[in-house]
Amino acid sequence: MFDSRLRLSNQVVDEVRKHFHSMVFETIIRRNTRLGEAPSYGESIIAYDATSKGAINYLNLAQELIKKNS
């Protein structure tokens, strides 16, 4: 999970994109509280809070994956 406030997170994203180019998805899963809470309730982020930023990030990633594979 990505935290834009951390320099290391930004450096890792840059390095991964530099080395893996088109193999890297555009969608970034950003760290947020709801993502951390969902497992403690035994639920996926979609079941726990489908409107949270984390859930939306995962849904966007799923759409991107579907587009790449179709």
N, C-alpha and C positions, 0 to 999 in steps of 0.2 A: 504494500500500500504506500502511496506517495504522499509526502507532506511537503508542500511547496515552500514552507518556511525554513526547511533544512537544506543547507548548502549541499550536503552529501546526497540527498535525494535528487536534486537537480543535476549533480555531476553524474550520478549513476544513469539517469535517463539519457543524458547526452552521450555517454560512453556506449550504452546499449544500442542507441540509434546509430551511432557512428559505425559500430562493428557489425550490426545485423541488418541495417538498412530496411528493406521492404518486408522483412520477416517480423518486424515489430508493429504491433497494433497502434493505431493513433489514440485510442481510448486509454486513459490513465485512471486507475482506481485510486481515488484520493481518500486518505485516512479521515475518518470522522467517528464521532461517538456512537452513532447508531450501529455501525459495522462492528464495533467492539461489544456492544450489548447483545446483539442477536444470538450469538452462540451460547451465552449464559442462560438464555431462555429456550435453548434447544431448537431454534428456528433459523431458517435461511433469512437473509436480509430482505428478500422479497416478501416473505410471510410476515416478518416482524414489522417492517415499515417500508412499503413499496414506494413511498413518496420521498424517502430520504435521498440525499445526494449519493450515498454509497450504492443504494439500490438502482438509482438511475445510471450510475457509472457502469454497473454490471449489466444492466439491460442494453446499454449502448454497446458494450463489448460484445454481447451476444449477437446484436444486429450486425456489427462489423464482421464477426466470425461467419455468420450466415452469408453475408455478401461476398466474402473472400472465397467461400467454398461453393458458390453457385455459379 
